[in-house]
Amino acid sequence: MERLTTPPSTTKPYTLPSFSGELWTIPTSNSVMRLLVTGKETANAFAVVSTGGTYDKPIGFHYHREAHDVFLCLKGTMNVWADDQARELGEGDFASVPPTTIHQYQITSSHTEFIGLIIPGGWEEFFRFIGEPYSGPLFPTTDKRNPFQVLVPKLIAATEKFDMIPAREKPHYDPQPWSPTDSTLPGHCSRGGYFLRAGTGTKCLLPSTGSVIRPLATRAETDSKFSVYEFHASSLHNTTNPNPNSSSADSTKARFPALKFTTTHHAIYVIDGTFTLTVNGETTLATGGETVFVPAGAEWMFGAQSRYARCYVFANGGGVGEVMTRVGREWSEPGVQPEVGAEVLVEGKEDGGEETQREKIRGLEGELGVVDV
């Protein structure tokens, strides 16, 4: 698989190193946007953008007629407003902002990192239109130019060109405390969206690999447009690998069967540890901060290469996250399945074994466009 530093502008598998991508900064801001996947790779199905920055003012209330935004905090803190609700997000906290929701965000720590999915893809052209290319190591901090000269004229022009409508009449208010309702998915998509605390919501164990899958957004919360899932995994659940920290990509067998999705693209963003991915017969390793794009039509599989590994998977539609949750079983413990050789992992016998798992996957072919290869 090709290892690049920017998205290739064509639909093919690729890997991006950490802190890379197509880099843009908004004039006078203290942040940088990294385009990891754009509409050119997904036929405008979605785009994935990560942002890094330091203390800054709110970006200003606005809304989109069609675009659905999500904000997943990876480091530091940030505020997110959505209609009449606002929260301070820390590591692992999530916000979903559907179309027509008046929203804004603010970076509130010395170094904040967050990642978002934009549906539909193509809206990231907004950043290219108002932004400036960035070539520094992390993010700018010394741009003291007059925004009325270098930014405001671009924003005025952008409102006519892009799906970005200012809501200047919206009064400012402080974020509220987290609510008990912020620990469950709403099960529907509606204006105002929702917030989800780190580590909360339903979780599912995939017995064949010991992996734990947690949805942050399913098709139910996105009008069937996209999904976001968190994966926890460990190479220790592979009894054939004597060294869980081996650098050999071929030694890990604790992986889900190879799948092919007819119309669903996937973007995998690794947080901790190392994953091994095999796409169309080519195997690659991806470690913390790295991005892997798997286009629709590719045959692929992935699993943990290190003692512990965690990643987020973004997809248009339900994707591999929905397949795994529907094949797996409910799970309530934190992190990954902790016991090596626990009964739940013995040939998946409590769930009918490998053939039953494959039968379940075949049953999803018509609904999710997935093929067990």
C-alpha positions as CSV (number, residue, x, y, z in Angstrom):
1,M,0.0,0.0,0.0
2,E,1.3,3.4,-1.0
3,R,2.5,5.6,1.9
4,L,1.9,9.3,1.1
5,T,2.0,12.7,2.9
6,T,-1.1,14.1,1.3
7,P,-4.3,12.5,-0.1
8,P,-3.8,11.3,-3.7
9,S,-6.9,12.9,-5.2
10,T,-7.9,9.5,-6.6
11,T,-9.7,6.5,-5.2
12,K,-7.1,4.0,-4.1
13,P,-5.8,2.6,-0.8
14,Y,-3.1,4.7,1.0
15,T,-1.5,5.5,4.4
16,L,-0.7,8.9,5.9
17,P,1.9,9.4,8.6
18,S,1.0,11.2,11.8
19,F,0.5,15.0,11.6
20,S,0.5,14.8,7.8
21,G,-2.2,15.5,5.2
22,E,-3.0,18.5,3.1
23,L,-2.3,21.3,5.6
24,W,-4.3,24.6,5.7
25,T,-4.6,27.3,8.3
26,I,-7.4,29.9,8.5
27,P,-5.8,33.4,8.6
28,T,-5.3,34.9,12.1
29,S,-6.2,31.5,13.8
30,N,-4.0,29.4,16.1
31,S,-4.8,26.1,14.4
32,V,-4.2,24.0,11.3
33,M,-6.6,21.7,9.4
34,R,-5.1,18.5,8.0
35,L,-7.2,17.0,5.2
36,L,-6.7,13.3,5.6
37,V,-9.4,12.1,3.2
38,T,-11.2,14.4,0.8
39,G,-14.2,14.1,-1.5
40,K,-11.8,13.3,-4.4
41,E,-10.9,10.0,-2.8
42,T,-14.5,9.1,-1.9
43,A,-16.5,10.5,-4.8
44,N,-17.8,13.1,-2.3
45,A,-19.1,10.4,0.0
46,F,-17.3,12.0,2.9
47,A,-14.1,13.8,4.0
48,V,-12.0,13.3,7.2
49,V,-10.3,16.4,8.6
50,S,-8.1,16.6,11.8
51,T,-7.4,19.8,13.5
52,G,-4.6,20.9,15.9
53,G,-4.3,24.2,17.7
54,T,-3.9,26.2,20.9
55,Y,-6.1,28.6,22.9
56,D,-8.3,30.6,20.5
57,K,-11.7,32.3,20.4
58,P,-14.9,30.6,19.2
59,I,-15.0,30.4,15.4
60,G,-18.5,31.9,15.2
61,F,-22.0,30.5,15.1
62,H,-23.1,29.1,11.8
63,Y,-25.1,26.2,10.3
64,H,-25.1,24.0,7.2
65,R,-28.2,23.1,5.1
66,E,-26.8,19.7,4.1
67,A,-23.4,19.1,5.7
68,H,-23.3,16.9,8.9
69,D,-20.3,17.6,11.2
70,V,-18.8,15.6,14.0
71,F,-16.2,16.5,16.5
72,L,-14.1,13.8,18.2
73,C,-11.6,15.2,20.7
74,L,-8.3,13.4,20.7
75,K,-6.1,15.6,23.0
76,G,-6.6,18.6,25.2
77,T,-9.9,20.3,25.5
78,M,-12.4,22.1,23.3
79,N,-15.9,23.6,23.5
80,V,-18.6,22.6,21.1
81,W,-22.0,24.4,20.9
82,A,-25.0,22.9,19.1
83,D,-28.3,24.9,19.2
84,D,-29.1,25.4,22.9
85,Q,-26.5,22.8,24.3
86,A,-22.8,23.1,24.7
87,R,-20.1,20.9,26.4
88,E,-16.4,21.0,27.1
89,L,-15.0,18.0,25.3
90,G,-11.9,16.2,26.6
91,E,-10.0,13.2,25.2
92,G,-12.5,10.7,23.7
93,D,-15.6,12.9,24.0
94,F,-17.7,13.2,20.9
95,A,-20.3,15.6,19.4
96,S,-22.6,15.1,16.4
97,V,-24.0,18.2,14.7
98,P,-26.6,17.4,12.0
99,P,-27.7,19.8,9.2
100,T,-29.5,23.0,10.2
101,T,-28.0,22.9,13.7
102,I,-26.4,26.2,14.7
103,H,-23.0,25.4,16.0
104,Q,-19.4,26.5,16.7
105,Y,-16.3,25.2,18.4
106,Q,-13.5,26.7,20.4
107,I,-10.0,25.3,21.2
108,T,-9.5,25.7,25.0
109,S,-6.1,24.1,25.9
110,S,-2.4,24.6,25.1
111,H,-2.5,21.8,22.6
112,T,-5.8,20.4,21.3
113,E,-6.3,17.8,18.7
114,F,-9.6,16.7,17.2
115,I,-10.8,14.9,14.2
116,G,-14.1,15.1,12.3
117,L,-16.0,13.5,9.5
118,I,-17.7,15.8,7.0
119,I,-20.8,14.5,5.1
120,P,-21.0,15.0,2.2
121,G,-17.4,15.2,1.0
122,G,-16.4,18.2,-1.0
123,W,-17.3,20.7,1.7
124,E,-13.6,20.7,2.7
125,E,-13.1,23.0,-0.3
126,F,-14.2,25.7,2.1
127,F,-10.9,25.4,3.9
128,R,-9.0,25.7,0.7
129,F,-11.1,28.7,-0.2
130,I,-10.6,30.7,3.0
131,G,-7.3,29.2,4.2
132,E,-3.7,29.4,3.4
133,P,-1.2,26.5,3.0
134,Y,0.7,25.7,6.1
135,S,4.2,24.3,6.1
136,G,5.2,24.5,9.8
137,P,5.6,21.5,12.2
138,L,2.4,21.8,14.3
139,F,0.2,24.9,14.1
140,P,0.6,28.7,13.8
141,T,0.6,30.9,16.9
142,T,1.9,34.3,15.8
143,D,-0.5,35.5,13.0
144,K,-1.5,39.0,14.2
145,R,-2.8,40.3,10.9
146,N,-6.0,42.3,10.8
147,P,-8.8,39.8,10.2
148,F,-10.9,42.4,8.4
149,Q,-8.2,42.5,5.8
150,V,-7.2,38.9,5.4
151,L,-10.2,36.8,6.6
152,V,-13.5,38.6,6.6
153,P,-13.7,39.3,2.9
154,K,-13.1,35.6,2.3
155,L,-15.8,34.6,4.7
156,I,-18.3,36.9,3.1
157,A,-17.5,35.3,-0.3
158,A,-17.6,31.8,1.1
159,T,-21.2,32.2,2.4
160,E,-22.4,32.5,-1.2
161,K,-20.2,29.7,-2.5
162,F,-20.4,27.1,0.2
163,D,-23.0,25.5,2.5
164,M,-22.0,27.8,5.4
165,I,-24.6,30.2,6.7
166,P,-23.5,32.6,9.6
167,A,-25.8,32.9,12.6
168,R,-24.6,36.2,14.0
169,E,-27.8,36.8,15.9
170,K,-27.1,33.7,18.1
171,P,-26.2,34.9,21.6
172,H,-23.1,33.4,23.3
173,Y,-23.6,31.2,26.4
174,D,-21.2,29.1,28.5
175,P,-21.0,25.3,28.1
176,Q,-23.3,23.3,30.5
177,P,-22.3,20.3,32.7
178,W,-22.4,16.9,31.1
179,S,-25.8,15.2,31.5
180,P,-26.7,11.5,32.2
181,T,-28.2,11.4,28.7
182,D,-24.8,12.1,27.2
183,S,-23.8,8.4,27.9
184,T,-26.2,6.8,25.4
185,L,-26.8,7.1,21.7
186,P,-30.1,8.7,20.9
187,G,-31.1,6.2,18.2
188,H,-32.3,8.8,15.8
189,C,-31.0,11.8,13.9
190,S,-32.6,15.2,14.7
191,R,-31.6,18.9,14.8
192,G,-29.5,19.7,17.8
193,G,-27.5,16.5,17.6
194,Y,-26.0,14.9,20.7
195,F,-22.9,14.6,22.8
196,L,-21.3,11.3,23.9
197,R,-18.9,11.0,26.8
198,A,-15.7,9.0,26.3
199,G,-16.0,5.3,26.9
200,T,-19.8,5.4,27.2
201,G,-22.7,3.9,25.2
202,T,-23.1,0.3,24.1
203,K,-20.1,-1.9,23.5
204,C,-19.8,-5.3,21.7
205,L,-17.3,-8.1,22.0
206,L,-16.2,-10.0,18.8
207,P,-15.4,-13.4,20.2
208,S,-13.3,-14.6,17.3
209,T,-10.7,-11.9,17.9
210,G,-11.3,-10.6,21.5
211,S,-11.9,-7.1,20.0
212,V,-14.3,-4.7,21.6
213,I,-16.3,-2.3,19.3
214,R,-18.0,0.9,20.5
215,P,-20.3,3.0,18.3
216,L,-20.1,6.7,18.5
217,A,-22.5,7.2,15.6
218,T,-24.5,4.6,13.8
219,R,-26.7,4.8,10.7
220,A,-29.6,5.5,13.1
221,E,-28.0,8.7,14.3
222,T,-27.0,9.9,10.8
223,D,-30.0,9.2,8.6
224,S,-28.0,6.2,7.2
225,K,-25.3,8.5,5.9
226,F,-22.2,7.4,7.9
227,S,-20.9,5.7,11.0
228,V,-18.1,6.2,13.5
229,Y,-16.8,3.3,15.7
230,E,-14.0,2.8,18.2
231,F,-12.1,-0.4,18.1
232,H,-10.0,-2.0,21.0
233,A,-7.9,-5.0,20.2
234,S,-4.9,-7.0,21.3
235,S,-2.5,-9.3,19.6
236,L,-2.3,-11.4,22.8
237,H,-5.6,-13.0,21.7
238,N,-3.6,-14.6,18.9
239,T,-2.2,-17.8,20.5
240,T,0.0,-18.5,17.4
241,N,2.0,-15.2,17.9
242,P,4.6,-15.8,20.6
243,N,5.7,-12.2,20.6
244,P,2.8,-9.6,20.9
245,N,5.2,-6.8,20.1
246,S,6.6,-8.4,17.0
247,S,7.3,-6.0,14.1
248,S,6.4,-8.7,11.6
249,A,3.1,-7.8,9.9
250,D,2.5,-11.4,9.0
251,S,2.6,-12.9,12.5
252,T,-0.8,-11.6,13.8
253,K,-3.7,-13.9,12.9
254,A,-6.3,-12.5,15.4
255,R,-8.2,-10.7,12.7
256,F,-11.7,-10.6,11.4
257,P,-12.3,-12.4,8.0
258,A,-11.4,-10.4,4.9
259,L,-14.4,-8.4,3.7
260,K,-15.3,-6.4,0.7
261,F,-17.8,-3.5,0.7
262,T,-19.4,-2.6,-2.7
263,T,-20.1,1.1,-1.9
264,T,-18.7,1.8,1.5
265,H,-15.3,3.6,2.0
266,H,-13.4,3.3,5.3
267,A,-10.9,5.6,7.0
268,I,-9.0,4.2,10.0
269,Y,-7.3,6.6,12.4
270,V,-5.0,4.8,14.9
271,I,-4.8,6.1,18.4
272,D,-2.7,3.6,20.4
273,G,-0.5,0.7,19.5
274,T,-0.1,-0.8,16.0
275,F,-2.6,-2.3,13.6
276,T,-1.8,-4.6,10.7
277,L,-4.0,-4.2,7.6
278,T,-4.1,-6.3,4.5
279,V,-5.8,-4.5,1.5
280,N,-6.0,-6.3,-1.8
281,G,-3.2,-8.6,-0.8
282,E,-0.8,-5.9,0.4
283,T,0.0,-5.7,4.1
284,T,0.9,-2.6,6.0
285,L,1.4,-1.5,9.6
286,A,-0.3,1.6,11.0
287,T,0.7,3.1,14.4
288,G,-0.6,6.0,16.6
289,G,-1.7,9.1,14.7
290,E,-1.6,7.4,11.3
291,T,-4.5,7.2,8.8
292,V,-5.3,4.4,6.4
293,F,-7.9,4.8,3.7
294,V,-9.6,1.7,2.3
295,P,-11.8,2.4,-0.8
296,A,-15.1,0.6,-1.6
297,G,-14.5,-2.5,-3.6
298,A,-11.2,-3.4,-1.9
299,E,-10.8,-6.7,-0.1
300,W,-9.4,-6.1,3.3
301,M,-8.9,-7.2,6.9
302,F,-7.3,-5.7,10.0
303,G,-6.2,-6.6,13.5
304,A,-4.0,-5.7,16.4
305,Q,-0.2,-6.1,15.9
306,S,0.7,-4.9,19.4
307,R,-0.2,-5.9,22.9
308,Y,-2.9,-3.3,22.9
309,A,-4.2,-1.2,20.0
310,R,-7.1,1.3,19.6
311,C,-8.4,3.1,16.5
312,Y,-11.5,4.9,15.2
313,V,-13.1,3.8,11.9
314,F,-15.1,6.3,9.8
315,A,-17.4,5.0,7.0
316,N,-20.2,6.1,4.7
317,G,-22.9,3.7,5.8
318,G,-22.6,1.1,8.5
319,G,-19.3,-0.4,7.3
320,V,-17.1,-2.8,9.2
321,G,-18.2,-1.4,12.5
322,E,-21.8,-2.4,12.0
323,V,-20.9,-5.8,10.7
324,M,-18.8,-6.5,13.8
325,T,-21.3,-5.3,16.3
326,R,-24.1,-7.4,14.6
327,V,-21.9,-10.5,14.5
328,G,-20.6,-10.0,18.1
329,R,-22.3,-9.8,21.5
330,E,-22.9,-7.2,24.1
331,W,-20.0,-6.3,26.3
332,S,-19.8,-4.1,29.5
333,E,-16.2,-4.2,30.6
334,P,-13.7,-1.4,29.9
335,G,-11.1,-1.7,27.2
336,V,-10.4,-4.9,25.4
337,Q,-11.2,-8.5,26.5
338,P,-8.6,-8.8,29.3
339,E,-8.1,-12.6,29.8
340,V,-5.9,-14.4,27.4
341,G,-7.4,-17.8,26.6
342,A,-10.7,-17.0,28.3
343,E,-13.5,-19.4,27.3
344,V,-15.3,-16.7,25.2
345,L,-12.3,-16.9,22.8
346,V,-12.1,-20.7,22.4
347,E,-13.0,-21.0,18.8
348,G,-15.9,-18.7,19.4
349,K,-17.8,-21.7,20.7
350,E,-20.4,-19.7,22.7
351,D,-21.4,-17.9,19.5
352,G,-21.5,-20.9,17.2
353,G,-18.0,-20.9,15.9
354,E,-16.4,-19.5,12.8
355,E,-18.9,-20.9,10.3
356,T,-21.8,-19.3,12.3
357,Q,-19.9,-16.0,12.2
358,R,-19.6,-16.2,8.4
359,E,-23.3,-17.1,8.1
360,K,-24.1,-13.9,10.0
361,I,-21.9,-11.9,7.7
362,R,-23.5,-13.4,4.6
363,G,-26.9,-12.4,6.0
364,L,-25.8,-8.8,6.0
365,E,-24.8,-8.8,2.3
366,G,-28.0,-7.3,0.9
367,E,-28.3,-4.7,3.7
368,L,-24.7,-3.5,4.0
369,G,-23.2,-4.4,0.7
370,V,-20.6,-6.6,2.4
371,V,-19.0,-9.8,1.0
372,D,-17.0,-12.3,3.1
373,V,-14.1,-13.1,0.9
